[in-house]
C-alpha cells in the first residue's frame, strides 16, 4: 500500500499532484525552496486549456474555485504591426474554452485546498541519494533530511532530482524574453493600454517582438522577445534598469511610441528570461521509486502549454498511484509512458510556435495559428 509521496517543488504541477493524492486519501509532503508562499512573484497570466489544465483541475475537485478567479475578457487577442496598425483583432467570445487566470491566484487556490503543513517551506534541496528498494534520501540547505517511499521531482527547469534519472541538461534556444510591467495603465499609460486592448497583444517581426497580457487590476505584463546570443544578453547590465531599458528599446527603433513605451516606461526593473529546452523526446528508463513532472521532465519554449502540461502530469500521476495502491512501480510506468508520448508531441509544437512568432513568416504564421488557417494557405504566401 502506498504510504506517502514526497514531492520536490510547490509549483502548479506538484500542488495538483498533492491535491489529487489528498482527494484519494493518500498522504503527500511537498518540499519547497521558497521561504513562504509570498517569497516571490509567481509569473503572469495563464490560459487554462480544456483538454489538459481544466481536466487536471477537475480531477483535483477545484473547477468551481478555478472559475471564481478567471479574468473575464482576457481571451481577447490582437496582433499589431510595428507601426501600431491592426492585423488581427479577435474579441473574447466568452465561451470559456481558454480562460485566463493569474498563476499566483491559481497557486493560492491549490495551496488552500491542501491539509495544513503539506508544504514545507524553506527546504531547498542540496542532494538526493538512492538508498535502494525505491527509497531516496533528500538533503536540504537548512540541514534537514527526508527519506521518500515515492519521490517526485516537480522542481522545474534545473531540477535536482532529474540527474538520478537522466543525463539531459537544458540548452539555450537563442531567444530571450525581457519582462516588464506597467500599472494603472488606463490612467497612467492610456496609449499603451489602447494598443494592447483587453487581452493579449502581439507585435512581432522576424527575430524580435513585443507580447503583452492585460492582467486584472489594469496591469500590462510585457515580454519583449529577442533572438539574441548568450553574449548579447550577458553584455547588458540589468542591474542598471534605466540603461537596460534603453538598450532593449533600441532594438525597436522606429516602432510606434505606444509600443516602445511598454519598454521605456516600465515600472519594474526589466528581467531577462533566457529560454531553455530539453530534447523533445526526453525520456528515461523506469527507475524504482522516482519520477518527474512538468518542466523537470519536459522543459520546452513557452507556447501556452507548460503550466497546463505540468498540471495534467500531476493529475495523471496522482490518479495512477490511486489506481495502483499496491504496486507503485506499475503506477509510475503507466504515468511515464503516457507522459512521454504527450509531452514529446507538445514539445515539437512549442518549438514550431516559437518559430511562427519570431521566424521568417512572423507575424503571419502566428495569425494563421490563431485563426486556424493552414500553413501556406494564406493568399500570397
Beta strands, then each sheet from edge to edge (+ up, - down):
strand 1: 4-8
strand 2: 27-31
strand 3: 45-47
strand 4: 77-80
strand 5: 86-90
strand 6: 100-102
strand 7: 119-120
strand 8: 125-132
strand 9: 135-140
strand 10: 145-148
strand 11: 151-153
strand 12: 171-182
strand 13: 200-205
strand 14: 208-215
strand 15: 219-227
strand 16: 271-277
strand 17: 290-292
sheet 1: 7+ 2+ 1+ 11+ 17+
sheet 2: 3+ 6-
sheet 3: 5+ 4- 13- 14+ 15- 12+ 16-
sheet 4: 8+ 9- 10+
end
